[in-house]
Amino acid sequence: MNREPLYSIVFIFFLSLFGLLSCGLEDIPYIDYIPDGTVTENSSSIQLPTSSAEGYESAPIGYFVRFEIFYRIYISGEPLSGLINTSAIRRQINTTLDSDFQGLYNLTDKTSTSANPSNLDTTFTTRRFFKLTLEEDNIDNILGRGSLGRTLDIRFSPVSGELPVLILNDASYTLRRAVSGPSILFNPVPDNRYFLNHADLFATENATNDINADVAVNPQSIPESPRYTYISMYIFAIGRDYLTTIYSQPTHLGIFRLAEAN
């Protein structure tokens, strides 16, 4: 009896079975997180991943498109100084600040094995965080592939009237709040959208979905004057795999007090 045809059939069967089983073993698209940086009272400095980090390689191997930074502003009656790095300090400033930090911590915890950073744009905007913009240039261009491996510095000067800046590749850019458009329907005041402690910015009546949607009122009772404002910021990488958007885990850049407007 010629068993060769039978062996061929068995071989083809197991080869097909292996092929079916291996479909579930394909690599899941992934972009490595941005390591924590150095945070001081008035600045944050981080080393952005290089093009050799997982997910940051050039196409078609990697997925990286750009980094995005999201922020939210908080009204407070406390003129605190020093690092803002404990739950007690965050609650002292504004209880919503601590609630937001705790609510996002499961995504930023690099030791977590269950963090699922999907749809981060929606996650942040649902909490009324909005995308940072720059005065001098399109931030998507600045934080694109040309930023890989660079040191990113964000500085909030305590000097009245001095605007906070983003520094990358020895170039300095003025930070600005989200701009109104098709995806953002509020109209922030003051019109210059600078990150300074301005009367229009800390006014409770302006912290609405139509005006300053990026500003959180303080649930605690605070005086009408003086008032202060603080900002909390996160950064993450965003990439594409065909039609799928891929996100890294977000990294918290820090919490800073805004300087007084002139």
GUKOLDREN-800556 format. One record per residue (C-alpha): residue number from 0; x, y negated, z. Coordinates in nm, 3 decimals. Example, Ala and Ser with C-alpha at 12.3 -4.5 7.8 and 13.67 -1.06 7.14 Angstrom:
<marfi 0; <1.230; 0.450; 0.780>>
<marfi 1; <1.367; 0.106; 0.714>>
// end
This chain:
<marfi 0; <0.000; 0.000; 0.000>>
<marfi 1; <0.135; -0.342; -0.098>>
<marfi 2; <0.121; -0.558; 0.215>>
<marfi 3; <0.285; -0.863; 0.057>>
<marfi 4; <-0.045; -1.038; -0.038>>
<marfi 5; <-0.174; -0.978; 0.317>>
<marfi 6; <0.138; -1.130; 0.471>>
<marfi 7; <0.104; -1.430; 0.242>>
<marfi 8; <-0.256; -1.483; 0.349>>
<marfi 9; <-0.165; -1.460; 0.718>>
<marfi 10; <0.126; -1.701; 0.670>>
<marfi 11; <-0.094; -1.956; 0.493>>
<marfi 12; <-0.359; -1.922; 0.768>>
<marfi 13; <-0.116; -1.996; 1.050>>
<marfi 14; <0.047; -2.276; 0.852>>
<marfi 15; <-0.294; -2.440; 0.804>>
<marfi 16; <-0.383; -2.388; 1.170>>
<marfi 17; <-0.058; -2.553; 1.279>>
<marfi 18; <-0.131; -2.844; 1.049>>
<marfi 19; <-0.476; -2.893; 1.202>>
<marfi 20; <-0.346; -2.871; 1.557>>
<marfi 21; <-0.061; -3.111; 1.488>>
<marfi 22; <-0.303; -3.384; 1.375>>
<marfi 23; <-0.367; -3.470; 1.738>>
<marfi 24; <0.005; -3.499; 1.806>>
<marfi 25; <0.064; -3.801; 1.587>>
<marfi 26; <0.233; -4.102; 1.748>>
<marfi 27; <-0.005; -4.350; 1.904>>
<marfi 28; <0.076; -4.708; 1.793>>
<marfi 29; <0.253; -4.881; 2.082>>
<marfi 30; <0.427; -5.211; 2.152>>
<marfi 31; <0.650; -5.228; 2.457>>
<marfi 32; <0.574; -5.489; 2.722>>
<marfi 33; <0.770; -5.810; 2.776>>
<marfi 34; <0.988; -5.773; 3.087>>
<marfi 35; <0.924; -6.007; 3.380>>
<marfi 36; <1.141; -6.316; 3.377>>
<marfi 37; <1.270; -6.567; 3.628>>
<marfi 38; <1.003; -6.792; 3.779>>
<marfi 39; <1.074; -7.104; 3.982>>
<marfi 40; <0.847; -7.372; 4.121>>
<marfi 41; <0.848; -7.559; 3.789>>
<marfi 42; <0.961; -7.314; 3.522>>
<marfi 43; <0.948; -6.967; 3.374>>
<marfi 44; <1.227; -6.808; 3.170>>
<marfi 45; <1.193; -6.472; 2.996>>
<marfi 46; <1.402; -6.270; 2.753>>
<marfi 47; <1.182; -6.169; 2.463>>
<marfi 48; <1.219; -5.810; 2.332>>
<marfi 49; <1.459; -5.750; 2.042>>
<marfi 50; <1.373; -5.594; 1.707>>
<marfi 51; <1.508; -5.262; 1.836>>
<marfi 52; <1.249; -5.236; 2.116>>
<marfi 53; <0.963; -4.993; 2.065>>
<marfi 54; <0.698; -5.135; 1.835>>
<marfi 55; <0.907; -5.441; 1.744>>
<marfi 56; <1.099; -5.285; 1.455>>
<marfi 57; <1.047; -5.413; 1.104>>
<marfi 58; <0.759; -5.269; 0.903>>
<marfi 59; <0.668; -4.998; 0.821>>
<marfi 60; <0.809; -4.855; 1.146>>
<marfi 61; <0.713; -5.137; 1.382>>
<marfi 62; <0.388; -5.322; 1.439>>
<marfi 63; <0.485; -5.657; 1.591>>
<marfi 64; <0.339; -5.976; 1.443>>
<marfi 65; <0.376; -6.242; 1.715>>
<marfi 66; <0.356; -6.325; 2.083>>
<marfi 67; <0.055; -6.505; 2.228>>
<marfi 68; <0.029; -6.708; 2.549>>
<marfi 69; <-0.302; -6.758; 2.729>>
<marfi 70; <-0.365; -7.003; 3.013>>
<marfi 71; <-0.634; -7.124; 3.253>>
<marfi 72; <-0.642; -7.440; 3.467>>
<marfi 73; <-0.768; -7.458; 3.827>>
<marfi 74; <-0.892; -7.759; 4.025>>
<marfi 75; <-0.767; -7.782; 4.382>>
<marfi 76; <-0.751; -8.012; 4.681>>
<marfi 77; <-0.413; -7.874; 4.791>>
<marfi 78; <-0.084; -8.040; 4.686>>
<marfi 79; <0.128; -7.729; 4.734>>
<marfi 80; <0.494; -7.697; 4.640>>
<marfi 81; <0.723; -7.397; 4.605>>
<marfi 82; <0.658; -7.060; 4.443>>
<marfi 83; <0.294; -6.957; 4.411>>
<marfi 84; <0.336; -6.583; 4.446>>
<marfi 85; <0.105; -6.453; 4.718>>
<marfi 86; <-0.267; -6.395; 4.744>>
<marfi 87; <-0.289; -6.628; 5.043>>
<marfi 88; <-0.132; -6.918; 4.851>>
<marfi 89; <-0.347; -6.854; 4.544>>
<marfi 90; <-0.664; -6.855; 4.758>>
<marfi 91; <-0.550; -7.175; 4.928>>
<marfi 92; <-0.527; -7.343; 4.588>>
<marfi 93; <-0.849; -7.204; 4.442>>
<marfi 94; <-1.021; -6.874; 4.521>>
<marfi 95; <-1.100; -6.822; 4.151>>
<marfi 96; <-0.727; -6.835; 4.080>>
<marfi 97; <-0.670; -6.537; 4.308>>
<marfi 98; <-0.976; -6.357; 4.170>>
<marfi 99; <-0.844; -6.393; 3.815>>
<marfi 100; <-0.496; -6.278; 3.915>>
<marfi 101; <-0.630; -5.972; 4.094>>
<marfi 102; <-0.873; -5.895; 3.812>>
<marfi 103; <-0.593; -5.891; 3.555>>
<marfi 104; <-0.335; -5.718; 3.771>>
<marfi 105; <-0.422; -5.366; 3.654>>
<marfi 106; <-0.323; -5.476; 3.301>>
<marfi 107; <0.003; -5.642; 3.406>>
<marfi 108; <0.117; -5.365; 3.644>>
<marfi 109; <0.409; -5.205; 3.456>>
<marfi 110; <0.406; -4.903; 3.688>>
<marfi 111; <0.048; -4.816; 3.595>>
<marfi 112; <-0.009; -4.512; 3.372>>
<marfi 113; <-0.373; -4.604; 3.308>>
<marfi 114; <-0.336; -4.961; 3.179>>
<marfi 115; <-0.517; -4.998; 2.847>>
<marfi 116; <-0.429; -5.331; 2.686>>
<marfi 117; <-0.690; -5.329; 2.412>>
<marfi 118; <-0.884; -5.633; 2.291>>
<marfi 119; <-0.676; -5.866; 2.508>>
<marfi 120; <-0.805; -6.175; 2.328>>
<marfi 121; <-1.156; -6.082; 2.441>>
<marfi 122; <-1.038; -5.984; 2.789>>
<marfi 123; <-0.878; -6.324; 2.846>>
<marfi 124; <-1.144; -6.540; 2.683>>
<marfi 125; <-1.411; -6.361; 2.888>>
<marfi 126; <-1.227; -6.492; 3.195>>
<marfi 127; <-1.207; -6.835; 3.028>>
<marfi 128; <-0.838; -6.812; 2.949>>
<marfi 129; <-0.750; -6.972; 2.617>>
<marfi 130; <-0.462; -6.964; 2.373>>
<marfi 131; <-0.182; -7.213; 2.425>>
<marfi 132; <-0.102; -7.452; 2.139>>
<marfi 133; <0.191; -7.681; 2.063>>
<marfi 134; <0.194; -8.042; 1.954>>
<marfi 135; <0.477; -8.021; 1.701>>
<marfi 136; <0.412; -7.690; 1.526>>
<marfi 137; <0.190; -7.383; 1.488>>
<marfi 138; <0.263; -7.162; 1.786>>
<marfi 139; <0.201; -6.848; 1.578>>
<marfi 140; <0.500; -6.943; 1.363>>
<marfi 141; <0.721; -7.029; 1.659>>
<marfi 142; <0.645; -6.702; 1.841>>
<marfi 143; <0.667; -6.480; 1.532>>
<marfi 144; <0.951; -6.243; 1.436>>
<marfi 145; <1.203; -6.526; 1.454>>
<marfi 146; <1.156; -6.539; 1.832>>
<marfi 147; <1.260; -6.177; 1.893>>
<marfi 148; <1.559; -6.143; 2.124>>
<marfi 149; <1.545; -6.510; 2.219>>
<marfi 150; <1.508; -6.670; 2.562>>
<marfi 151; <1.172; -6.840; 2.609>>
<marfi 152; <1.159; -7.120; 2.864>>
<marfi 153; <0.847; -7.301; 2.981>>
<marfi 154; <0.903; -7.604; 3.202>>
<marfi 155; <0.653; -7.809; 3.404>>
<marfi 156; <0.827; -8.121; 3.523>>
<marfi 157; <0.699; -8.263; 3.855>>
<marfi 158; <0.767; -8.617; 3.726>>
<marfi 159; <0.448; -8.816; 3.664>>
<marfi 160; <0.368; -8.852; 3.296>>
<marfi 161; <0.639; -8.609; 3.182>>
<marfi 162; <0.486; -8.347; 2.952>>
<marfi 163; <0.553; -7.974; 3.000>>
<marfi 164; <0.747; -7.806; 2.720>>
<marfi 165; <0.824; -7.470; 2.561>>
<marfi 166; <1.189; -7.425; 2.465>>
<marfi 167; <1.299; -7.161; 2.212>>
<marfi 168; <1.601; -7.144; 1.981>>
<marfi 169; <1.723; -7.474; 2.133>>
<marfi 170; <1.408; -7.646; 2.007>>
<marfi 171; <1.158; -7.809; 2.243>>
<marfi 172; <0.782; -7.818; 2.186>>
<marfi 173; <0.515; -8.003; 2.384>>
<marfi 174; <0.251; -7.777; 2.536>>
<marfi 175; <-0.111; -7.852; 2.454>>
<marfi 176; <-0.442; -7.702; 2.554>>
<marfi 177; <-0.663; -7.499; 2.322>>
<marfi 178; <-0.792; -7.677; 2.015>>
<marfi 179; <-1.158; -7.668; 1.919>>
<marfi 180; <-1.243; -7.471; 1.606>>
<marfi 181; <-1.453; -7.185; 1.468>>
<marfi 182; <-1.364; -6.953; 1.757>>
<marfi 183; <-1.350; -7.222; 2.030>>
<marfi 184; <-1.660; -7.432; 2.065>>
<marfi 185; <-1.570; -7.657; 2.358>>
<marfi 186; <-1.424; -8.007; 2.329>>
<marfi 187; <-1.156; -8.057; 2.596>>
<marfi 188; <-1.097; -8.393; 2.759>>
<marfi 189; <-0.888; -8.596; 2.775>>
<marfi 190; <-0.861; -8.595; 2.396>>
<marfi 191; <-0.482; -8.563; 2.391>>
<marfi 192; <-0.515; -8.213; 2.548>>
<marfi 193; <-0.196; -8.257; 2.753>>
<marfi 194; <-0.126; -8.052; 3.063>>
<marfi 195; <-0.129; -8.339; 3.311>>
<marfi 196; <-0.340; -8.399; 3.621>>
<marfi 197; <-0.584; -8.645; 3.466>>
<marfi 198; <-0.917; -8.765; 3.613>>
<marfi 199; <-1.104; -8.614; 3.316>>
<marfi 200; <-0.931; -8.282; 3.373>>
<marfi 201; <-1.011; -8.238; 3.743>>
<marfi 202; <-1.364; -8.379; 3.726>>
<marfi 203; <-1.607; -8.107; 3.833>>
<marfi 204; <-1.876; -8.227; 3.592>>
<marfi 205; <-1.642; -8.168; 3.297>>
<marfi 206; <-1.566; -7.805; 3.382>>
<marfi 207; <-1.841; -7.668; 3.156>>
<marfi 208; <-1.858; -7.439; 2.855>>
<marfi 209; <-1.907; -7.741; 2.631>>
<marfi 210; <-1.627; -7.966; 2.760>>
<marfi 211; <-1.343; -7.819; 2.968>>
<marfi 212; <-1.419; -7.449; 2.940>>
<marfi 213; <-1.053; -7.377; 3.024>>
<marfi 214; <-1.086; -7.537; 3.370>>
<marfi 215; <-1.208; -7.354; 3.681>>
<marfi 216; <-1.384; -7.550; 3.953>>
<marfi 217; <-1.300; -7.467; 4.311>>
<marfi 218; <-1.576; -7.270; 4.489>>
<marfi 219; <-1.442; -7.418; 4.813>>
<marfi 220; <-1.539; -7.766; 4.922>>
<marfi 221; <-1.268; -8.014; 4.821>>
<marfi 222; <-1.253; -8.394; 4.844>>
<marfi 223; <-1.332; -8.608; 4.543>>
<marfi 224; <-0.987; -8.759; 4.578>>
<marfi 225; <-0.705; -8.672; 4.569>>
<marfi 226; <-0.736; -8.371; 4.340>>
<marfi 227; <-0.474; -8.152; 4.181>>
<marfi 228; <-0.461; -7.904; 3.896>>
<marfi 229; <-0.268; -7.581; 3.851>>
<marfi 230; <-0.211; -7.355; 3.553>>
<marfi 231; <-0.176; -6.976; 3.532>>
<marfi 232; <-0.020; -6.828; 3.217>>
<marfi 233; <0.019; -6.484; 3.054>>
<marfi 234; <0.213; -6.366; 2.750>>
<marfi 235; <0.172; -6.051; 2.540>>
<marfi 236; <0.274; -5.916; 2.201>>
<marfi 237; <0.022; -5.857; 1.927>>
<marfi 238; <0.071; -5.632; 1.624>>
<marfi 239; <-0.107; -5.458; 1.339>>
<marfi 240; <-0.130; -5.097; 1.226>>
<marfi 241; <-0.323; -5.111; 0.900>>
<marfi 242; <-0.664; -5.240; 1.018>>
<marfi 243; <-0.599; -5.190; 1.390>>
<marfi 244; <-0.482; -5.466; 1.624>>
<marfi 245; <-0.231; -5.348; 1.883>>
<marfi 246; <-0.140; -5.524; 2.208>>
<marfi 247; <0.139; -5.489; 2.459>>
<marfi 248; <0.069; -5.508; 2.829>>
<marfi 249; <0.046; -5.875; 2.930>>
<marfi 250; <0.315; -6.028; 3.148>>
<marfi 251; <0.235; -6.302; 3.398>>
<marfi 252; <0.450; -6.609; 3.333>>
<marfi 253; <0.366; -6.780; 3.660>>
<marfi 254; <0.146; -7.044; 3.824>>
<marfi 255; <0.250; -7.409; 3.818>>
<marfi 256; <0.119; -7.740; 3.944>>
<marfi 257; <0.058; -8.003; 3.675>>
<marfi 258; <0.231; -8.338; 3.706>>
<marfi 259; <0.024; -8.653; 3.755>>
<marfi 260; <-0.085; -8.842; 3.446>>
<marfi 261; <0.036; -9.202; 3.424>>
// end
